[in-house]
Amino acid sequence: MNAAARIDAFSDWGDTARNGLPLRGAESYLGPQIHCATWQRQVGINGKRVAVIGTGAAVARVLPAVAAKARKVTVFQHDPAWVLPYPPLPDLDRVPGPLGGLLRLTRDVAGLLRLPDPGPALTEPPAADAGALRRLPFALTSRAAALNLRLQVRDSWTRRLLTPESPTAITCHNRYYRALHRPNCRLVTWPIARLAPHGIRTVDGVEHRVDCIIYAEENL
C-alpha cells in the first residue's frame, strides 16, 4: 500500500470511529465489544488479550487501568492527543532543569483548568474542561505537552506516532505513556480494515487476535 492509499484508509477509519459507526465486520467478531465508560462493569479482562480502539485523549484515560489487568493490550490509535501530566510533586519550585519547568507550567495550567486530583492508580482521571482549554494559548499547552512527550518517550519513532499533526485536544494524565511502555502493551497505527471473528485486521494484512474490544471514543 502506498502512502496516499494509507492516508485515505486512515481518514476513512477515523471518520467511521468518530461518527459512532460500526467498523466493517463488527457483526462477525465473536468476542465482547464494549465502550470504555462501562468496560469495568461489563467484562472481566484479567489475563485476556484486549484491543483498545480510539482517539488519543480517550485512550489515555482508559489504557493504564486496562494494561494493569490484561495479559496483552493492543492499542489501535487514531488522532493522537497532546498529553499533559498532573503535577506529581509537592514542591515543584525545587525541581531543576526542563523537567522542573514543565512541571511548574503544568501545575499552572492545571490550576487554570481546576482539575481535581486523579485519585488512585487505577482510576481514570476526568477529562479536562474543554472550554477552559480553548481559552488557554495553544502554543503554551502544546509546548508543555511536547516536552512531556520527549521526556517520557525516548524512542523517536514512537514519539512521532504519538505526536498530533494538527491542533487537537489536550488531555491530562500521568500514566498514559508509562502504560504504553509496559511489556504487555503494543501501539498500532495502521488503519483497521475490518473486524474478523477472532480479532482485528489492519490494512497491512496483519490480523491481531484479541479476546475483547474496548472502544475508547468520546462520542459513542
C-alpha positions as CSV (number, residue, x, y, z in Angstrom):
1,M,0.0,0.0,0.0
2,N,1.4,3.4,-1.0
3,A,1.4,6.4,1.3
4,A,-1.6,8.1,-0.3
5,A,-3.7,4.9,-0.1
6,R,-2.7,4.5,3.6
7,I,-3.7,8.1,4.4
8,D,-7.1,7.6,2.6
9,A,-7.7,4.4,4.6
10,F,-6.7,6.1,7.8
11,S,-9.1,9.0,7.2
12,D,-12.0,6.7,6.4
13,W,-11.3,4.7,9.6
14,G,-11.1,7.8,11.7
15,D,-14.3,9.2,10.3
16,T,-16.1,5.9,11.0
17,A,-15.0,5.8,14.6
18,R,-15.7,9.5,15.3
19,N,-19.2,9.3,13.9
20,G,-20.0,6.3,16.0
21,L,-20.4,3.9,13.1
22,P,-19.6,0.3,13.4
23,L,-16.3,-0.9,11.9
24,R,-16.6,-3.2,8.9
25,G,-17.2,-6.7,10.0
26,A,-18.2,-5.7,13.5
27,E,-21.1,-8.2,13.4
28,S,-18.7,-11.1,12.7
29,Y,-16.5,-10.6,15.8
30,L,-17.2,-13.3,18.4
31,G,-15.9,-11.6,21.5
32,P,-17.4,-8.7,23.6
33,Q,-17.3,-5.2,22.1
34,I,-17.8,-2.5,24.8
35,H,-17.5,1.2,25.3
36,C,-14.7,2.5,27.6
37,A,-17.2,4.1,30.0
38,T,-18.6,0.7,31.0
39,W,-15.9,-1.9,30.5
40,Q,-15.2,-2.3,34.2
41,R,-18.8,-3.3,34.9
42,Q,-19.4,-5.3,31.8
43,V,-16.5,-7.7,31.3
44,G,-13.5,-9.2,33.2
45,I,-10.2,-8.7,31.4
46,N,-7.7,-10.4,33.7
47,G,-5.4,-12.5,31.7
48,K,-7.1,-11.7,28.4
49,R,-5.9,-10.2,25.1
50,V,-7.6,-6.8,24.8
51,A,-7.8,-4.3,22.0
52,V,-8.4,-0.6,22.7
53,I,-9.6,1.4,19.7
54,G,-9.9,5.1,19.7
55,T,-8.6,8.7,19.9
56,G,-5.5,9.5,21.9
57,A,-7.4,11.5,24.5
58,A,-9.9,8.8,25.3
59,V,-7.3,6.0,25.1
60,A,-5.1,7.9,27.6
61,R,-7.8,7.8,30.2
62,V,-8.7,4.1,29.9
63,L,-5.3,2.4,28.9
64,P,-3.5,2.4,32.3
65,A,-6.3,0.5,34.0
66,V,-6.7,-1.9,31.2
67,A,-2.9,-2.6,30.8
68,A,-2.6,-3.3,34.5
69,K,-5.1,-6.2,34.3
70,A,-5.0,-7.6,30.8
71,R,-2.4,-10.2,29.6
72,K,-1.8,-8.3,26.4
73,V,-3.1,-4.9,25.1
74,T,-3.1,-3.8,21.5
75,V,-3.8,-0.1,21.1
76,F,-5.3,0.9,17.7
77,Q,-4.9,4.7,17.8
78,H,-6.2,7.4,15.5
79,D,-6.0,11.1,16.2
80,P,-3.2,11.2,18.8
81,A,-3.6,13.8,21.5
82,W,-1.3,16.1,23.4
83,V,-0.9,14.8,27.0
84,L,-0.1,17.0,30.0
85,P,0.9,15.3,33.3
86,Y,-0.7,16.1,36.6
87,P,2.0,17.7,38.8
88,P,3.2,14.8,40.9
89,L,5.5,16.6,43.3
90,P,4.6,18.8,46.3
91,D,7.5,21.3,45.9
92,L,7.9,21.9,42.2
93,D,10.0,25.1,42.6
94,R,13.0,23.0,43.7
95,V,13.0,20.7,40.6
96,P,15.8,21.8,38.3
97,G,16.1,21.9,34.5
98,P,13.5,21.4,31.8
99,L,11.6,18.8,33.8
100,G,11.0,21.3,36.6
101,G,10.0,23.9,34.1
102,L,7.5,21.5,32.6
103,L,6.0,20.5,35.9
104,R,5.6,24.1,37.1
105,L,4.0,25.0,33.8
106,T,1.7,22.1,34.0
107,R,0.8,23.0,37.6
108,D,-0.2,26.5,36.5
109,V,-2.2,25.1,33.5
110,A,-4.0,22.5,35.8
111,G,-4.8,25.3,38.2
112,L,-6.5,27.3,35.4
113,L,-8.4,24.2,34.4
114,R,-9.4,23.5,38.0
115,L,-8.6,19.8,37.5
116,P,-9.2,17.5,40.5
117,D,-6.6,15.0,41.8
118,P,-6.7,11.9,39.5
119,G,-7.1,9.6,42.5
120,P,-5.7,6.1,42.9
121,A,-3.5,4.5,40.3
122,L,-6.3,2.6,38.6
123,T,-8.9,5.3,38.4
124,E,-9.5,7.2,35.2
125,P,-9.0,10.9,35.7
126,P,-11.8,13.1,34.4
127,A,-11.4,15.0,31.1
128,A,-10.1,18.5,31.2
129,D,-12.7,21.2,30.8
130,A,-12.8,21.8,27.1
131,G,-13.9,25.4,27.3
132,A,-11.0,26.3,29.7
133,L,-8.6,24.6,27.4
134,R,-9.8,26.6,24.4
135,R,-9.2,29.8,26.3
136,L,-5.6,28.9,27.0
137,P,-2.9,29.8,24.4
138,F,-2.4,26.6,22.4
139,A,1.2,27.4,21.9
140,L,1.6,27.2,25.7
141,T,-0.1,23.9,26.3
142,S,1.2,22.2,23.2
143,R,4.8,23.2,24.1
144,A,4.4,21.7,27.5
145,A,2.8,18.6,26.1
146,A,5.6,18.2,23.5
147,L,8.2,18.4,26.2
148,N,6.3,15.9,28.3
149,L,6.3,13.5,25.3
150,R,10.0,14.0,24.7
151,L,10.9,13.4,28.4
152,Q,8.7,10.3,28.8
153,V,9.1,8.6,25.4
154,R,12.7,8.1,24.4
155,D,12.1,6.2,21.1
156,S,11.9,8.8,18.3
157,W,9.7,6.7,16.1
158,T,7.2,6.1,18.9
159,R,7.2,9.9,19.7
160,R,6.4,10.5,16.0
161,L,3.4,8.2,16.2
162,L,2.2,9.9,19.4
163,T,2.6,13.5,18.0
164,P,-0.5,15.2,16.7
165,E,-0.2,16.5,13.2
166,S,-2.6,19.4,13.8
167,P,-4.1,21.3,16.7
168,T,-6.1,18.8,18.7
169,A,-7.4,18.0,22.1
170,I,-5.2,18.1,25.2
171,T,-5.7,15.6,28.0
172,C,-4.1,15.4,31.4
173,H,-2.7,12.0,32.6
174,N,0.3,10.8,34.5
175,R,0.2,7.2,33.4
176,Y,-0.6,7.0,29.7
177,Y,3.0,7.0,28.4
178,R,4.1,4.6,31.1
179,A,1.2,2.2,30.2
180,L,2.4,2.3,26.6
181,H,5.9,1.2,27.7
182,R,4.6,-1.8,29.6
183,P,5.9,-5.1,28.0
184,N,2.3,-6.3,27.6
185,C,1.2,-3.2,25.6
186,R,1.7,-2.5,21.9
187,L,0.7,0.6,19.8
188,V,-0.7,0.0,16.3
189,T,-1.3,3.0,14.0
190,W,-2.1,1.1,10.8
191,P,-5.8,1.7,10.0
192,I,-8.3,-1.0,10.7
193,A,-9.5,-2.8,7.5
194,R,-12.2,-4.8,9.3
195,L,-13.0,-7.0,12.3
196,A,-12.7,-10.7,11.9
197,P,-14.3,-13.4,14.1
198,H,-11.2,-13.7,16.4
199,G,-9.6,-10.3,16.1
200,I,-8.9,-7.1,14.1
201,R,-7.4,-7.0,10.7
202,T,-5.3,-3.9,9.7
203,V,-4.8,-2.6,6.2
204,D,-1.2,-4.0,6.1
205,G,-2.8,-7.5,6.1
206,V,-2.0,-8.4,9.8
207,E,-4.7,-10.0,11.9
208,H,-4.4,-9.1,15.6
209,R,-6.1,-11.8,17.7
210,V,-8.0,-10.4,20.7
211,D,-10.5,-11.7,23.3
212,C,-12.2,-8.4,23.8
213,I,-12.5,-4.9,22.1
214,I,-12.9,-1.7,24.1
215,Y,-13.9,1.4,22.1
216,A,-12.3,4.5,23.6
217,E,-14.3,7.1,21.8
218,E,-15.7,10.3,23.3
219,N,-19.0,10.3,21.3
220,L,-20.1,6.7,21.3
